[in-house]
Amino acid sequence: MIALTLIVSRTRFGKAMRATSYDREAAAMMGIDVDRVIVTTFFIGSVLAGAAGVMVGLVFERVFHFMGFVAGLKGFTAAVIGGIGNIPGAMLGGLVIGLAESFTASYVSSTFQNLIVFGILIAVMLLRPTGLLGSPVPVFGICLGHQLLAAALGGTTVKLPFGHHGANHPVQEVATGRI
């Protein structure tokens, strides 16, 4: 995971991957071979998924067509909990899910493992919709998470030039609350 994070964040190919995921047409206009980036990205993902499948098959000593469904569902849940598009966030989400499942099986009952995991997912989606390590995403120029926080605290919204989310948003509305 460290190698994948370094590839995505520090190499030219990683920059091309991020540019293609952000805006495919603009990346193509900047000279990036978008088709090659997409094929290579899917190849890397397929290799990692294949390696994971082999490891799971070795642990369970049998392979069948439905064996990866629950693992894939929990992997997607981990990515959502950690923050979509954030590799360290997905790792943190996986750690949270694994600990929650272990503690539930140990102290409550293994029957409730999935209930607890998806309860955590619902709680994270309600409290922090972009995930634990995801950054707030402006919706129509307004950071939804900050608006919900301001509404909960009885606050107002204030426009700040070059908001705290960086120069990508020239005018950003930031919620402020009375504490």
N, C-alpha and C positions, 0 to 999 in steps of 0.2 A: 504494500500500500504506500510505503514511503517512496519507492521508485516510481509508482504511478503518479503520485502527487508531484514529484520533482519533474517528471516528463511533462505533465500538463502545465505546470507553472513556470518552468525555467527553460524549455527548449523552443526552438523555432516551430517544430511540429506542434507542440502544445499551444503556442500562440495561434497557429493556424487553426487548430481544433476549436479554440475559444472564439476566434473570429467567425468561423463557419457556423458555430452554434448560435452566435449572437445575430448575425445577419449574413445569410448565404450569398445573396446577390452582391452586397458590398465587398465581401471577401473575394468573390470572383473578380470584381472590378479592380481590386488591389493586386491581382496577379496570383492569388492562391488557387491551386488546382483543387477545387472543392470536391470533385468526385474522388480523387486520390485520398484526400483527407477523410472523407466519409468511409471509403472502403477500408483504409488502414485502421480507423477507429473501431469499426465493426469487427475487424480481424482481431485486434487487441482484446476487445470485449469477449469475443468467441473463444479465444485461447484461454482467457481467465475463467470463463464459465466452464469450458471443457476440463480444465485442471481441477476446478472445484467439483465437478461431476465425478471425475475419476476418484478423487479423495473420498467423496461420500459413498461411492460404490464400493470402495475398499473397506470402509468402516462397516457398512451394512451387509456386505458380502452377497448382495444380489442387486440387480438393476431391473427396473420396470419403468414404463412410460410415464407414470404419474408421480414418481418419487421426488421430483424437484418442485412440485407445485407449492407446497407449504413453505419450503425454503425460499423460493422466489417471492412469495407473498410477504414473508417476514423480511427479506432483503429489501423489497420495495418500501415496506413500513419503516425499516431502519433508515433508509435514505430520506424519507419524508420527515421523520422525527429529527434527524440531524440537519437537514436542509438540502433540498434538491440542488445538484450541481456543486456540492461542497464535499470533497473526498474525505477530509478529516471529520466533517459533520456526519457523513454516512458511517464512518468507523465509530464515532461516539454513539450514534443511534443504535448500531449493532451491539455495542457494549451495554447500553441501557436495556435493550430488549433481552439480551442474554442474562444479565443480572436479575431483571424482573422475573424471567421465567424460572431461574434457579431458586430465587427466594420464594416464589409462589409455590413451586413444587416441594420445597423443603419445609416451609412454615404453614402453608394453607392446604393446597391439594393440587396435584397435577391436572386435575379436571379444569381448573380455572386459569391455566397458563395463557391460553389465547385470549380469554376475557380481560386479563390484566394487561397484556400487550396492546390490544386494540383500545382498551381504556386509556392507556398512556398516549396512544396515537390521537385519540379524540381530545384529550386534555391539551396536548401540545398544539393541535390545530386550532383549538379555541383560544389558547393563551398566547401563542406565538406562531401565527400561520406560516411563516417562512422557515420554521424549524429552529432547532436550538442554536446552530451556528450560522443560519441564513441571515442575510442582511434585509432590512425592511425594504419592501418593493412599493414604489409609489403607484397608486391607482388614480388616474386622472390628475396627476400632480400632487396627490395627497398620500402620505404614508398611512395606510389603513391601520396598522398596529398602533401608531401614535394617536390616531383619531379615536380608536376604541379606548385607549388609555386615558385620553383627555375627557372623553365622555364619562368614563367610570369615575374619574376624579372631579368631575364637574368643572373642567377647565375650558379654555378656548383655544383656537388655532391662531398662529402668528406666521406671517410670511417672512422668511429670511433669505436674503440674496446668497447664492452659492451655498446652499444648505449643507448640513452636516454629512450628507451622503456623497459629497464630492462634487466636482465640476460637471458631472453628467447632467445635473438638474439645476439649471441656472436660477430658477426660483422654486424653492421648496417650502411647502407648508409643513411646519413642525408643530406638533401639539404640545401645549404647555398646560400644566394642571396646578391647581392650588393644593399645596401639600401642608 
